[in-house]
Amino acid sequence: MADAYLGEFEHIVLLAILRLREDAYAIPIREEIEAKTGRSVARGALYTALDRLEAKRCLRSRMSAPIAERGGRSRRYFTVTPAGLAALRTSRRALQQLWQGLDEVLDV
Amino acid sequence: MKPPALAEWLLARAIGSQACADAVVGDLHEEFVRAVDAGRRAAGLWYWTQAVRLAVRFAAVRLTRGAPPAPIPPSPGDSLMRTLAVEVRHAVRALRKRPVPTAIVVLTLALCLGANAAIFAIVDALVIRPFHYPDVDRVVSVTETDPASDFRRETVSPANFLDWRRQSTAVQQLTAMAWWDVNLVGRDEPERVQGFQVSADFFGTLGVAPALGRGFIASEETMGAHRRAVLGYGLWQRRFAGDPAILGQTVNLNGEPYDVVGVAPSGFDFPMGAQVWVPLAFDAKAAARRTARYLTVIGRLAPGRSLEDAQAEMATIAHRLQQQYADDNRDRGARVYTLTQGMMDEGLGPILSMWQASALFVLLIGCANIANLLLARAAERERELAVRLAIGASRARVVRQLLIESLILGLIAVPGALLAAHGGLKVLVSYMPARIARFVPGWHDIDVDGRLTLVTIAMAVGTALVFGLLPALHSSRPRLAEALKSGGRSIAGSRNRLRRTLAIAEVALALPLLVAAGMSARGVNRFLNGPQGYNPDGVLTMRAVLSEGRHPDAAAWRRFADQAVDRLGTMPGVEAAAAANVIPSIAMGQSRDIEIDGTPLPEPGRRSSVHYRVVTPRLFDVLQLPIATGRAFTAGDREGSQRVAIVSESLARRHWPAADPIGRRMRVVGGEWLTIVGVCGDVVHDWFIDRRAPTMYLPYEQAPAGFMAFVVRTSADPANARADAVKAIAAVDRMQPVFDVMTYRELLRDRTIGLQYVAAIMTTFGLFALVLAIVGVYSVMAYVVTQRTHEIGVRMALGATRADVMRLTVGQAGRLTGVGVAIGAALAVALGRLIEAGLLGIVANDYRMVAGFGAILVASALVAGYLPARRAAAVDPVGALRSE
């Protein structure tokens, strides 16, 4: 699904997962987004976005072994699929095209 | 460190899928563990907040996943859950579209449900489960029965208790308790503490382990080995600074040393706020007594035995004892109750059921109000519903849709209701003085808890059905043709009838509530401020029970009373001081059978019983209790001088209705003859039962007692004299504690606290009802005026004046309320009779009050009708006609 359209939040979530590499489960993902974007993320919104991305096949998840400090529950680790990477690439390209020649307008 | 289990469970349920739940719940768990560092409480709260937010989100996602965006009737293949989800979403949307009516309904519901929840919390804490001991269902209370009434709970005599304990197999660990409030003397100033003598098994029977040391052992039930004590946790903390070395030390109770063997766990104060327990030991004489009944007995059901088994066995044992001791135990049975039943105050039941009934009244009025609002809403949605019916929705489906809306309204109101209940209960609990609260088991446990939450949700659902069903059935009646026609006024007639009926019902229910509130408020006012027969203003009171060890005989009592009254009387700012065995309104009494000189003494049981008071000479001055004829006591009425008495006017009237009692003689049956030297006014001892009871007064010097209440009349605020008064007694005997040091006004307030609660709660409910009823009338009138805009326009076009229109509208509001008031008045008079007869006794049914509140209702309704009327009168006839 290389032509999957990414919402802004989905875009951010995918990037956060890529940055976290091996350690991408919900808690660090949320922390990473909050640290880098400076805006707070509702837990529920994040879980919904993760589910949606997985349904769009942009993400794959696997469960870890049970962990004691989680009350014997597993973590759900996420990795970005090739389809996810393709979607990111498409979005990035589209944005870059649109940005061209606009730098002085925004004074950045 | 584990997160709240209930929250965790809820969240997992809301998520559904096992793997997904594992990940989410695990994440939250992980974050919770980190949050705990900032504090356990805060972490728990945080967890709850997050769990609820997530749960709601997941539940919403699950319910609506894949649902079509518009409320298209689902095909028959759709699952029930899916259909419901669509309906819920549709209902939420419908409610959000009309925020103001929705808010009004939710607020009304929250207050009504809150009132009911609060009362339920009280009933739950005081009646349903006041005790929190392990397996408390297995703990029973065993009583003797009175020959006169099989169901009266009677205390038990020592000999019967010992026989029961030897013979019973169904009830184990039978334990007796005897009231034993004592003077505690220790490192600080002496103190009166609530103690109980208890059998050795006491702590085991209740399944309570001491926090420190041990309970009692069987050998300590013998005289001589019985000087052991277990201290209450609070007492230990307060007086002994929580020192664990207290074990093995001695404390001085009633002038005798007791070894401290244990400390009770924190919060344990059974029975009746006990602060210290000692073993109950009988000497041979006491152990053989069958007629002195003063023990409260509890026990634990043997494993596998039921309450019925225990009842049957105790009945057999009691029957055997009846035959064995035919004189002492004639007709004396035994009864087994659960601990909760057995320890409950018998007076509590009627009061609580009255509150619950009133709360239900309020809820009903609230329901009527809400039904009214929903009917108005249904009218606005008539076209929408008709369309749905027309394109094939079944009536059941439309009714279901409307009921779901009601249900959602009800559930939204639950948090508000719990909050209102919590706030109200906090006020109620804190208003009760601690010295009284300790006699009410469970008082401090009154609050909102999980059980109350469940009950409130259940009530909300039930209420939603009640207030939602009527409008739902009414609006879904298939009369499509009319509704779809553009005018559609033909349905309005029957709906207006329903709305008017509801408004009338509200008024009719509000009036009796208001009258009940008014009656109880008047009762309290009379209790507190009505004529008491003496003047309670400017008087300080306190009590003392002399320690036997230090004040063993009558001579010592006289000495103590004499010195104490002397010291109190010479304190600065004190006008006079006195002592008496019993003072009016105190929570105890003493009475005696009397014999009148020259009149034959009747049989026992038919003799004249009168209040018995021994007082020091200035009591009449201190209380400003008027002497009608004759004289008050003087210092000359001493031991050895002529024995004298003063009688109350009611006593004089009873025995010498036509003659002057001065100089005549009477006596306590079996005592010495007393010459009457004066007649004094009557006092109110207890507003319920002793308003003008015949009373005899004797000089303290001639009939001293080992316990007394002091009264001190001060020139300034008596509350300021407390410390000095306690010091004055300490100066007489520094080992002698005084207790209940309070002004007479405080004493009266304490005595009537139950009724103050009744009045406060009833008044709150009454005001609720008033506001709800008026809002009800207003909303009906506002609606009717809107509907009749067209008609009013026609009337005005044909020449009706603004005044005519006002008269028309206000007149309709007046008629509505008038009918409601008429029905309500009949109810109020009937209810008033019940209150008069049963509960208060002293408040007469008052027709003026019924009339007064009725007038208030009518007046408020006229105002409520006036506002829409003004709007009606301002109608521009041309505009109104054109609006069609």
HADDOCK unambig.tbl for C-alpha pairs under 7 A between the chains (distance, minus, plus):
assign (segid A and resid 27 and name CA) (segid B and resid 27 and name CA) 6.51 0.50 0.50
assign (segid A and resid 44 and name CA) (segid B and resid 54 and name CA) 5.33 0.50 0.50
assign (segid A and resid 44 and name CA) (segid B and resid 57 and name CA) 6.28 0.50 0.50
assign (segid A and resid 69 and name CA) (segid B and resid 30 and name CA) 6.28 0.50 0.50
assign (segid A and resid 70 and name CA) (segid B and resid 26 and name CA) 4.91 0.50 0.50
assign (segid A and resid 70 and name CA) (segid B and resid 27 and name CA) 6.98 0.50 0.50
assign (segid A and resid 70 and name CA) (segid B and resid 29 and name CA) 5.31 0.50 0.50
assign (segid A and resid 70 and name CA) (segid B and resid 30 and name CA) 5.10 0.50 0.50
assign (segid A and resid 71 and name CA) (segid B and resid 26 and name CA) 6.82 0.50 0.50
assign (segid A and resid 71 and name CA) (segid B and resid 29 and name CA) 6.88 0.50 0.50
assign (segid A and resid 73 and name CA) (segid B and resid 22 and name CA) 5.74 0.50 0.50
assign (segid A and resid 73 and name CA) (segid B and resid 23 and name CA) 6.98 0.50 0.50
assign (segid A and resid 73 and name CA) (segid B and resid 26 and name CA) 5.40 0.50 0.50
assign (segid A and resid 74 and name CA) (segid B and resid 22 and name CA) 6.31 0.50 0.50
assign (segid A and resid 74 and name CA) (segid B and resid 23 and name CA) 5.96 0.50 0.50
assign (segid A and resid 74 and name CA) (segid B and resid 26 and name CA) 6.73 0.50 0.50
assign (segid A and resid 75 and name CA) (segid B and resid 23 and name CA) 5.34 0.50 0.50
assign (segid A and resid 75 and name CA) (segid B and resid 26 and name CA) 6.94 0.50 0.50
assign (segid A and resid 76 and name CA) (segid B and resid 23 and name CA) 5.55 0.50 0.50
